[in-house]
Amino acid sequence: MSRKKKKETSSTGVYALCITVGVFVGLGLTPLMGNLLGMVAIGGIAGASAAFLINKNARNPSQKRHH
């Protein structure tokens, strides 16, 4: 029997989800800060960086600590 190759998780979906959440959080914080474009941009950047960190950890499982 042949071994099945392990499927890689799709990073595109993670990026889309995190950026969307970041944009909506930015829209929610707009009344507090008063700057729509700035808060949406900050939320999108925060979402993209969160997605990058999630994908970075998912790609390098060998760096996890073993107890």
C-alpha positions as CSV (number, residue, x, y, z in Angstrom):
1,M,0.0,0.0,0.0
2,S,1.2,3.5,-0.7
3,R,1.2,6.2,1.9
4,K,-1.1,9.1,1.3
5,K,0.6,12.5,1.2
6,K,-0.3,14.8,4.0
7,K,-2.5,17.6,2.8
8,E,-1.2,21.1,3.4
9,T,-3.6,23.5,4.9
10,S,-4.7,26.3,2.6
11,S,-3.1,29.5,3.7
12,T,-5.4,31.6,1.4
13,G,-8.4,30.9,3.6
14,V,-6.6,31.8,6.7
15,Y,-5.4,35.1,5.2
16,A,-8.9,36.0,4.0
17,L,-10.5,35.2,7.3
18,C,-8.0,37.1,9.4
19,I,-8.0,40.2,7.1
20,T,-11.8,40.2,7.1
21,V,-12.0,40.0,10.9
22,G,-9.3,42.8,11.1
23,V,-11.3,45.1,8.8
24,F,-14.5,44.5,10.8
25,V,-12.7,45.2,14.1
26,G,-11.4,48.4,12.5
27,L,-14.9,49.4,11.6
28,G,-16.0,48.7,15.1
29,L,-13.3,50.9,16.6
30,T,-14.0,53.8,14.2
31,P,-16.4,55.6,16.5
32,L,-13.7,55.6,19.3
33,M,-10.9,56.9,17.1
34,G,-12.9,58.9,14.5
35,N,-10.8,57.9,11.5
36,L,-12.5,55.4,9.3
37,L,-9.7,54.8,6.7
38,G,-7.0,54.6,9.3
39,M,-8.7,52.2,11.6
40,V,-9.8,49.9,8.7
41,A,-6.2,49.9,7.4
42,I,-4.8,49.2,10.8
43,G,-7.3,46.3,11.3
44,G,-6.4,44.9,7.9
45,I,-2.7,45.0,8.6
46,A,-3.2,43.4,12.0
47,G,-5.3,40.7,10.4
48,A,-2.6,40.0,7.8
49,S,0.1,39.8,10.4
50,A,-1.9,37.4,12.5
51,A,-2.5,35.2,9.5
52,F,1.2,35.3,8.7
53,L,2.0,34.1,12.2
54,I,-0.6,31.4,12.1
55,N,0.7,30.1,8.8
56,K,4.3,30.4,9.9
57,N,3.6,28.2,12.9
58,A,1.6,25.7,10.8
59,R,4.5,25.3,8.3
60,N,7.2,24.6,10.9
61,P,5.8,21.9,13.2
62,S,9.4,20.7,14.0
63,Q,10.1,23.9,16.1
64,K,7.4,23.1,18.6
65,R,8.6,22.1,22.1
66,H,8.4,18.5,23.1
67,H,7.9,17.7,26.8
